[in-house]
Structure formats: structure tokens, C-alpha cells
Amino acid sequence: MCNTQCWQWELACAHSTCVNQIMRRAGIDWPEDGVPDIDMPTITINLSIN
């Protein structure tokens, strides 16, 4: 990426529930109906500092 103040991670998982703890630590809550049921997802996390 061209922005030195931005980082991006891609996580390949067996199932979408594998990233629950990571998402909770980042302060992201899933909707009330629960975590999406996705097999073999790739989840992208972007972090930028202003």
C-alpha cells in the first residue's frame, strides 16, 4: 500500500467463527442474529492512523 500510516492483514480461516476473538478485541460486535456462517472465508482487516 502507498500509505505508510495504513496496514492491512488478510486472514484465511476454516470458518467465520475462527475470528470471533480477534473481532471482539477490535471492538467489533456481530449483529444479534450471530456470526455469519461462512466456510473458508478470507477476512481483511485494515488499520490506519490519522
PyMOL Python script that loads the backbone (N, CA, C, O; Angstrom):
from pymol import cmd

cmd.read_pdbstr("""\
ATOM      1  N   MET A   1       0.842  -1.180   0.000  1.00  0.00           N
ATOM      2  CA  MET A   1       0.000   0.000   0.000  1.00  0.00           C
ATOM      3  C   MET A   1       0.887   1.244   0.000  1.00  0.00           C
ATOM      4  O   MET A   1       1.995   1.214   0.536  1.00  0.00           O
ATOM      5  N   CYS A   2       0.421   2.309  -0.582  1.00  0.00           N
ATOM      6  CA  CYS A   2       1.234   3.510  -0.695  1.00  0.00           C
ATOM      7  C   CYS A   2       1.171   4.383   0.557  1.00  0.00           C
ATOM      8  O   CYS A   2       2.014   5.266   0.717  1.00  0.00           O
ATOM      9  N   ASN A   3       0.212   4.171   1.439  1.00  0.00           N
ATOM     10  CA  ASN A   3       0.078   4.960   2.656  1.00  0.00           C
ATOM     11  C   ASN A   3       0.901   4.310   3.762  1.00  0.00           C
ATOM     12  O   ASN A   3       0.584   3.205   4.202  1.00  0.00           O
ATOM     13  N   THR A   4       1.945   4.980   4.211  1.00  0.00           N
ATOM     14  CA  THR A   4       2.794   4.404   5.260  1.00  0.00           C
ATOM     15  C   THR A   4       2.102   4.358   6.608  1.00  0.00           C
ATOM     16  O   THR A   4       2.609   3.719   7.530  1.00  0.00           O
ATOM     17  N   GLN A   5       0.965   5.013   6.756  1.00  0.00           N
ATOM     18  CA  GLN A   5       0.212   5.010   8.005  1.00  0.00           C
ATOM     19  C   GLN A   5      -0.958   4.026   7.960  1.00  0.00           C
ATOM     20  O   GLN A   5      -1.886   4.130   8.763  1.00  0.00           O
ATOM     21  N   CYS A   6      -0.919   3.081   7.035  1.00  0.00           N
ATOM     22  CA  CYS A   6      -2.018   2.137   6.888  1.00  0.00           C
ATOM     23  C   CYS A   6      -1.468   0.720   6.765  1.00  0.00           C
ATOM     24  O   CYS A   6      -0.497   0.479   6.048  1.00  0.00           O
ATOM     25  N   TRP A   7      -2.100  -0.212   7.473  1.00  0.00           N
ATOM     26  CA  TRP A   7      -1.697  -1.613   7.422  1.00  0.00           C
ATOM     27  C   TRP A   7      -2.905  -2.456   7.064  1.00  0.00           C
ATOM     28  O   TRP A   7      -4.038  -2.097   7.384  1.00  0.00           O
ATOM     29  N   GLN A   8      -2.663  -3.575   6.402  1.00  0.00           N
ATOM     30  CA  GLN A   8      -3.751  -4.462   6.003  1.00  0.00           C
ATOM     31  C   GLN A   8      -3.321  -5.901   6.235  1.00  0.00           C
ATOM     32  O   GLN A   8      -2.212  -6.298   5.877  1.00  0.00           O
ATOM     33  N   TRP A   9      -4.229  -6.690   6.849  1.00  0.00           N
ATOM     34  CA  TRP A   9      -3.993  -8.106   7.067  1.00  0.00           C
ATOM     35  C   TRP A   9      -5.123  -8.886   6.411  1.00  0.00           C
ATOM     36  O   TRP A   9      -6.277  -8.457   6.423  1.00  0.00           O
ATOM     37  N   GLU A  10      -4.781 -10.027   5.841  1.00  0.00           N
ATOM     38  CA  GLU A  10      -5.788 -10.935   5.321  1.00  0.00           C
ATOM     39  C   GLU A  10      -5.655 -12.247   6.069  1.00  0.00           C
ATOM     40  O   GLU A  10      -4.579 -12.844   6.108  1.00  0.00           O
ATOM     41  N   LEU A  11      -6.752 -12.693   6.662  1.00  0.00           N
ATOM     42  CA  LEU A  11      -6.774 -13.922   7.440  1.00  0.00           C
ATOM     43  C   LEU A  11      -7.592 -14.964   6.697  1.00  0.00           C
ATOM     44  O   LEU A  11      -8.769 -14.742   6.412  1.00  0.00           O
ATOM     45  N   ALA A  12      -6.986 -16.087   6.383  1.00  0.00           N
ATOM     46  CA  ALA A  12      -7.718 -17.202   5.785  1.00  0.00           C
ATOM     47  C   ALA A  12      -8.109 -18.135   6.917  1.00  0.00           C
ATOM     48  O   ALA A  12      -7.264 -18.519   7.725  1.00  0.00           O
ATOM     49  N   CYS A  13      -9.376 -18.500   6.982  1.00  0.00           N
ATOM     50  CA  CYS A  13      -9.895 -19.294   8.093  1.00  0.00           C
ATOM     51  C   CYS A  13     -10.653 -20.509   7.580  1.00  0.00           C
ATOM     52  O   CYS A  13     -11.084 -20.551   6.428  1.00  0.00           O
ATOM     53  N   ALA A  14     -10.807 -21.493   8.456  1.00  0.00           N
ATOM     54  CA  ALA A  14     -11.622 -22.665   8.124  1.00  0.00           C
ATOM     55  C   ALA A  14     -13.107 -22.317   8.188  1.00  0.00           C
ATOM     56  O   ALA A  14     -13.915 -22.858   7.434  1.00  0.00           O
ATOM     57  N   HIS A  15     -13.455 -21.402   9.102  1.00  0.00           N
ATOM     58  CA  HIS A  15     -14.851 -20.993   9.264  1.00  0.00           C
ATOM     59  C   HIS A  15     -14.872 -19.585   9.847  1.00  0.00           C
ATOM     60  O   HIS A  15     -13.925 -19.174  10.519  1.00  0.00           O
ATOM     61  N   SER A  16     -15.930 -18.858   9.596  1.00  0.00           N
ATOM     62  CA  SER A  16     -16.020 -17.466  10.048  1.00  0.00           C
ATOM     63  C   SER A  16     -15.962 -17.317  11.564  1.00  0.00           C
ATOM     64  O   SER A  16     -15.566 -16.260  12.056  1.00  0.00           O
ATOM     65  N   THR A  17     -16.343 -18.341  12.316  1.00  0.00           N
ATOM     66  CA  THR A  17     -16.291 -18.241  13.778  1.00  0.00           C
ATOM     67  C   THR A  17     -14.857 -18.228  14.306  1.00  0.00           C
ATOM     68  O   THR A  17     -14.637 -17.899  15.472  1.00  0.00           O
ATOM     69  N   CYS A  18     -13.882 -18.578  13.471  1.00  0.00           N
ATOM     70  CA  CYS A  18     -12.484 -18.616  13.899  1.00  0.00           C
ATOM     71  C   CYS A  18     -11.944 -17.232  14.261  1.00  0.00           C
ATOM     72  O   CYS A  18     -10.954 -17.127  14.986  1.00  0.00           O
ATOM     73  N   VAL A  19     -12.573 -16.186  13.769  1.00  0.00           N
ATOM     74  CA  VAL A  19     -12.067 -14.839  14.030  1.00  0.00           C
ATOM     75  C   VAL A  19     -12.866 -14.098  15.107  1.00  0.00           C
ATOM     76  O   VAL A  19     -12.687 -12.894  15.287  1.00  0.00           O
ATOM     77  N   ASN A  20     -13.740 -14.806  15.818  1.00  0.00           N
ATOM     78  CA  ASN A  20     -14.556 -14.157  16.851  1.00  0.00           C
ATOM     79  C   ASN A  20     -13.718 -13.386  17.861  1.00  0.00           C
ATOM     80  O   ASN A  20     -14.003 -12.222  18.143  1.00  0.00           O
ATOM     81  N   GLN A  21     -12.688 -14.026  18.408  1.00  0.00           N
ATOM     82  CA  GLN A  21     -11.889 -13.376  19.441  1.00  0.00           C
ATOM     83  C   GLN A  21     -11.161 -12.149  18.874  1.00  0.00           C
ATOM     84  O   GLN A  21     -11.092 -11.114  19.537  1.00  0.00           O
ATOM     85  N   ILE A  22     -10.625 -12.255  17.665  1.00  0.00           N
ATOM     86  CA  ILE A  22      -9.942 -11.117  17.046  1.00  0.00           C
ATOM     87  C   ILE A  22     -10.909  -9.949  16.884  1.00  0.00           C
ATOM     88  O   ILE A  22     -10.574  -8.811  17.210  1.00  0.00           O
ATOM     89  N   MET A  23     -12.115 -10.234  16.378  1.00  0.00           N
ATOM     90  CA  MET A  23     -13.101  -9.184  16.156  1.00  0.00           C
ATOM     91  C   MET A  23     -13.546  -8.552  17.476  1.00  0.00           C
ATOM     92  O   MET A  23     -13.713  -7.335  17.551  1.00  0.00           O
ATOM     93  N   ARG A  24     -13.739  -9.364  18.512  1.00  0.00           N
ATOM     94  CA  ARG A  24     -14.144  -8.813  19.816  1.00  0.00           C
ATOM     95  C   ARG A  24     -13.069  -7.901  20.392  1.00  0.00           C
ATOM     96  O   ARG A  24     -13.379  -6.841  20.936  1.00  0.00           O
ATOM     97  N   ARG A  25     -11.815  -8.303  20.276  1.00  0.00           N
ATOM     98  CA  ARG A  25     -10.716  -7.469  20.784  1.00  0.00           C
ATOM     99  C   ARG A  25     -10.612  -6.158  20.029  1.00  0.00           C
ATOM    100  O   ARG A  25     -10.159  -5.152  20.576  1.00  0.00           O
ATOM    101  N   ALA A  26     -11.029  -6.168  18.780  1.00  0.00           N
ATOM    102  CA  ALA A  26     -11.017  -4.947  17.971  1.00  0.00           C
ATOM    103  C   ALA A  26     -12.250  -4.089  18.247  1.00  0.00           C
ATOM    104  O   ALA A  26     -12.377  -2.988  17.710  1.00  0.00           O
ATOM    105  N   GLY A  27     -13.164  -4.598  19.092  1.00  0.00           N
ATOM    106  CA  GLY A  27     -14.355  -3.836  19.432  1.00  0.00           C
ATOM    107  C   GLY A  27     -15.468  -3.951  18.412  1.00  0.00           C
ATOM    108  O   GLY A  27     -16.358  -3.102  18.361  1.00  0.00           O
ATOM    109  N   ILE A  28     -15.426  -5.004  17.592  1.00  0.00           N
ATOM    110  CA  ILE A  28     -16.448  -5.202  16.574  1.00  0.00           C
ATOM    111  C   ILE A  28     -17.429  -6.260  17.067  1.00  0.00           C
ATOM    112  O   ILE A  28     -17.036  -7.389  17.363  1.00  0.00           O
ATOM    113  N   ASP A  29     -18.673  -5.901  17.152  1.00  0.00           N
ATOM    114  CA  ASP A  29     -19.710  -6.835  17.587  1.00  0.00           C
ATOM    115  C   ASP A  29     -20.532  -7.278  16.393  1.00  0.00           C
ATOM    116  O   ASP A  29     -20.900  -6.464  15.545  1.00  0.00           O
ATOM    117  N   TRP A  30     -20.820  -8.576  16.327  1.00  0.00           N
ATOM    118  CA  TRP A  30     -21.683  -9.098  15.281  1.00  0.00           C
ATOM    119  C   TRP A  30     -23.125  -8.727  15.582  1.00  0.00           C
ATOM    120  O   TRP A  30     -23.453  -8.462  16.738  1.00  0.00           O
ATOM    121  N   PRO A  31     -23.982  -8.700  14.596  1.00  0.00           N
ATOM    122  CA  PRO A  31     -25.405  -8.434  14.816  1.00  0.00           C
ATOM    123  C   PRO A  31     -26.014  -9.484  15.752  1.00  0.00           C
ATOM    124  O   PRO A  31     -25.427 -10.542  15.975  1.00  0.00           O
ATOM    125  N   GLU A  32     -27.174  -9.184  16.286  1.00  0.00           N
ATOM    126  CA  GLU A  32     -27.832 -10.078  17.239  1.00  0.00           C
ATOM    127  C   GLU A  32     -28.067 -11.478  16.700  1.00  0.00           C
ATOM    128  O   GLU A  32     -28.056 -12.443  17.465  1.00  0.00           O
ATOM    129  N   ASP A  33     -28.280 -11.608  15.391  1.00  0.00           N
ATOM    130  CA  ASP A  33     -28.555 -12.931  14.834  1.00  0.00           C
ATOM    131  C   ASP A  33     -27.292 -13.781  14.695  1.00  0.00           C
ATOM    132  O   ASP A  33     -27.363 -14.891  14.167  1.00  0.00           O
ATOM    133  N   GLY A  34     -26.146 -13.293  15.153  1.00  0.00           N
ATOM    134  CA  GLY A  34     -24.935 -14.097  15.241  1.00  0.00           C
ATOM    135  C   GLY A  34     -23.952 -13.903  14.110  1.00  0.00           C
ATOM    136  O   GLY A  34     -24.143 -13.097  13.199  1.00  0.00           O
ATOM    137  N   VAL A  35     -22.890 -14.680  14.213  1.00  0.00           N
ATOM    138  CA  VAL A  35     -21.802 -14.637  13.246  1.00  0.00           C
ATOM    139  C   VAL A  35     -22.275 -15.232  11.920  1.00  0.00           C
ATOM    140  O   VAL A  35     -22.970 -16.248  11.917  1.00  0.00           O
ATOM    141  N   PRO A  36     -21.914 -14.625  10.812  1.00  0.00           N
ATOM    142  CA  PRO A  36     -22.269 -15.225   9.516  1.00  0.00           C
ATOM    143  C   PRO A  36     -21.670 -16.629   9.399  1.00  0.00           C
ATOM    144  O   PRO A  36     -20.537 -16.854   9.823  1.00  0.00           O
ATOM    145  N   ASP A  37     -22.404 -17.550   8.841  1.00  0.00           N
ATOM    146  CA  ASP A  37     -21.966 -18.934   8.687  1.00  0.00           C
ATOM    147  C   ASP A  37     -21.289 -19.082   7.327  1.00  0.00           C
ATOM    148  O   ASP A  37     -21.946 -19.361   6.323  1.00  0.00           O
ATOM    149  N   ILE A  38     -19.960 -18.892   7.305  1.00  0.00           N
ATOM    150  CA  ILE A  38     -19.212 -18.900   6.053  1.00  0.00           C
ATOM    151  C   ILE A  38     -18.051 -19.879   6.189  1.00  0.00           C
ATOM    152  O   ILE A  38     -17.234 -19.754   7.101  1.00  0.00           O
ATOM    153  N   ASP A  39     -17.977 -20.848   5.286  1.00  0.00           N
ATOM    154  CA  ASP A  39     -16.848 -21.770   5.251  1.00  0.00           C
ATOM    155  C   ASP A  39     -15.728 -21.184   4.404  1.00  0.00           C
ATOM    156  O   ASP A  39     -15.981 -20.591   3.355  1.00  0.00           O
ATOM    157  N   MET A  40     -14.491 -21.352   4.859  1.00  0.00           N
ATOM    158  CA  MET A  40     -13.284 -20.932   4.150  1.00  0.00           C
ATOM    159  C   MET A  40     -13.281 -19.445   3.757  1.00  0.00           C
ATOM    160  O   MET A  40     -12.975 -19.117   2.610  1.00  0.00           O
ATOM    161  N   PRO A  41     -13.620 -18.534   4.701  1.00  0.00           N
ATOM    162  CA  PRO A  41     -13.615 -17.115   4.346  1.00  0.00           C
ATOM    163  C   PRO A  41     -12.188 -16.549   4.371  1.00  0.00           C
ATOM    164  O   PRO A  41     -11.295 -17.101   5.013  1.00  0.00           O
ATOM    165  N   THR A  42     -12.004 -15.464   3.674  1.00  0.00           N
ATOM    166  CA  THR A  42     -10.820 -14.633   3.809  1.00  0.00           C
ATOM    167  C   THR A  42     -11.293 -13.310   4.380  1.00  0.00           C
ATOM    168  O   THR A  42     -12.124 -12.628   3.779  1.00  0.00           O
ATOM    169  N   ILE A  43     -10.767 -12.950   5.534  1.00  0.00           N
ATOM    170  CA  ILE A  43     -11.223 -11.757   6.229  1.00  0.00           C
ATOM    171  C   ILE A  43     -10.109 -10.724   6.160  1.00  0.00           C
ATOM    172  O   ILE A  43      -8.967 -11.009   6.522  1.00  0.00           O
ATOM    173  N   THR A  44     -10.441  -9.526   5.698  1.00  0.00           N
ATOM    174  CA  THR A  44      -9.459  -8.452   5.563  1.00  0.00           C
ATOM    175  C   THR A  44      -9.667  -7.436   6.674  1.00  0.00           C
ATOM    176  O   THR A  44     -10.782  -6.969   6.906  1.00  0.00           O
ATOM    177  N   ILE A  45      -8.586  -7.103   7.355  1.00  0.00           N
ATOM    178  CA  ILE A  45      -8.624  -6.111   8.431  1.00  0.00           C
ATOM    179  C   ILE A  45      -7.703  -4.964   8.018  1.00  0.00           C
ATOM    180  O   ILE A  45      -6.537  -5.182   7.688  1.00  0.00           O
ATOM    181  N   ASN A  46      -8.231  -3.755   8.037  1.00  0.00           N
ATOM    182  CA  ASN A  46      -7.454  -2.556   7.701  1.00  0.00           C
ATOM    183  C   ASN A  46      -7.293  -1.710   8.948  1.00  0.00           C
ATOM    184  O   ASN A  46      -8.243  -1.525   9.708  1.00  0.00           O
ATOM    185  N   LEU A  47      -6.102  -1.202   9.154  1.00  0.00           N
ATOM    186  CA  LEU A  47      -5.807  -0.315  10.284  1.00  0.00           C
ATOM    187  C   LEU A  47      -5.115   0.914   9.731  1.00  0.00           C
ATOM    188  O   LEU A  47      -4.128   0.807   9.003  1.00  0.00           O
ATOM    189  N   SER A  48      -5.631   2.073  10.074  1.00  0.00           N
ATOM    190  CA  SER A  48      -4.967   3.306   9.653  1.00  0.00           C
ATOM    191  C   SER A  48      -4.876   4.249  10.836  1.00  0.00           C
ATOM    192  O   SER A  48      -5.735   4.245  11.717  1.00  0.00           O
ATOM    193  N   ILE A  49      -3.851   5.040  10.848  1.00  0.00           N
ATOM    194  CA  ILE A  49      -3.624   6.011  11.911  1.00  0.00           C
ATOM    195  C   ILE A  49      -3.691   7.400  11.293  1.00  0.00           C
ATOM    196  O   ILE A  49      -2.996   7.699  10.322  1.00  0.00           O
ATOM    197  N   ASN A  50      -4.534   8.239  11.871  1.00  0.00           N
ATOM    198  CA  ASN A  50      -4.667   9.615  11.372  1.00  0.00           C
ATOM    199  C   ASN A  50      -3.726  10.532  12.112  1.00  0.00           C
ATOM    200  O   ASN A  50      -3.689  11.731  11.836  1.00  0.00           O
TER     201      ASN A  50
END
""", "prot")
cmd.dss("prot")
cmd.show_as("cartoon", "prot")
cmd.util.cbc("prot")
cmd.orient("prot")
